[in-house]
Amino acid sequence: MFGNMQIEKRVRELIEDKIADRSDLFIVSIRMLKNGILEILLDGDEGIAIEDCAAVSRHVGFHLEEENVIENAYRLEVSSPGLDSPLVLERQYLKNIGRDVRVKLEDNTKHEGKLIAMNGELVVIEEKVKEKGKTAEVKEAIFPLNQIKETKVLISFK
């Protein structure tokens, strides 16, 4: 019987195998959930096509069955992070440079602005700061990654 850590490790190897020739694709997360769902989130620098998710799903599913990695009944779900999913990896931040984001810090303060840079340690946004009686100024705000609780891309429907 494989534990969840071994399952996730084997699944990561299988996915890396499958996407080795696709430098634009990357793994966001792999989780074996308590309800028997094996959740795989993939993304791409230019987004990811449903066909790519399906191909990874077939590859992983086939090998997990062949190797009998998971004894209990499970459901394999391969998808890209939803629009409301927080950014997790540096690569996701880089892919979203130029978009508006909401950064929630560990102290629960929130900052909104255009994501302009990310270097692994720091996230930089252009934030509009409005003081009473003055016109809004755009200021650069820099946040250490270890102080960020969550960063989400703001979706605008203009």
N, C-alpha and C positions, 0 to 999 in steps of 0.2 A: 504493500500500500504506500503510495506516494503522499507525502504531506503537501500542504498548499504551497510551501516555499519551493519544493522540488517540481511541482506541477508548473508553477509560474516560471521557474528557471528553464524547464524543458520547452515550454511554450515560447519563451523569448528566443531560445536557440532556433526553434522551427521557423518563427517569423523572420528572424535575421537571415536565415537561409533563403527564405522565399523572396525577401526584398533586397538581397545583396546587390543585385544589378540595378536597383532603383535608389540612387543616392538622394532623391528628392523626398522619399518616404521615411517616416520614423515612428517608433513606438512611443506612445504617450504613457500608457499604463496597461498592466495585465493584472487582473484580480480574480481569484476564485472566491465567489461570494457564498455566504452560508446557505442561500436558497438553491444552490446547485447550478448557478449561472457562472460560466467562465466568460468574464467580460474583457474584451480586448479593445483598446482605443488606439487607433492609428491616425496619423495626420501626414500632410505633405506640405512642403514649402509653398506649393501653389494649390493647396487643397488636395483632396484625395477622391478618386472616382469610386463609385459603388462597385465597379468591376474589380478594382484592386482589393477592396474589402472582401468581396466574394472569393477571389482567388486565394487570399490568405486564409479565409475560413475553410475552404476545401482542403488546402494543404495541411493546416493544423489539425483539422478534424480527422483526416485520413491517417496521419501519423499517430495521433493520440489513440485512435482505435487499434491500429496495427500493434502499437507498443503496449496497449492496455494500461495507459498511464493513470487513467481515472477509473476507479472501480464502480463508484456509484453513478446513478443516472445524472447527467448534467446537460445543460444547454449552452452551446457556444454562441456568443454574440460578438460580432466584429463590426465596429462602426467608428466614425470619427467623433471627436468631442462635439457636443451640441453647442449652439451659439451662446448658450448661457453658462457653459462650462468655464471655470477659471483657468487662466493660463498657468501651466505647471513647469514647462521646460523653457530654457533659454531660447531654444529654437522656435517655440511658439511666440515668445515675445518678439523675436527678430522678424518673424513672418508678419506680425501685426503692427510694425512700425508705420506711423502715419495715420493710424486709426485712433479714434477716441476710446479711452479706457477709464474705468473707475478703479482706483487703488484704495483698498481698505487696509489700514495699518493695524498692528497688534493692539494699539490703544483704542481701536474702533473708530478713529477719525477717517473720513473719506476725502479723497481728492480726485477730481476729474480733469482730464485734459488729453491732449494729443500725445501718444507715445512717440518719443523721438529717438530714444536710444536705450540699449540694454547691453551690459558688458559682463554678465555672469554674477557680478556682485551688486551692481547698482542699476536701478531703473530710473530713467529720466522722462518726465512728461512736461509739456507746456501747459501750464495751468492758468486759467483766467482768474485773476484776483480782483474782486470789486470791493473797494472801500466806499463807505457811505459818502455820497456827495461828489464822488470822483468817477471818471470813466474807468472801465475795467482795463487792467493792465495784464499783459501776458508775461508770466514769469516762469523760468525754468525751475522745476521742483525735482530734487534728487532724493530717491529713497533707497536705503540699503535693502537688499533682498531679504535679509533675515528679520527685517521689521515689517515685512508685508505679510498680511494674513491672506489676502486674496486680491487678484487682479482679473477683472472681467472686461471684455470688449463691449463697448456700448453700441447697440444696434440702432441706427437711425432709419426711419421709414419716411424719407423726404420724397 
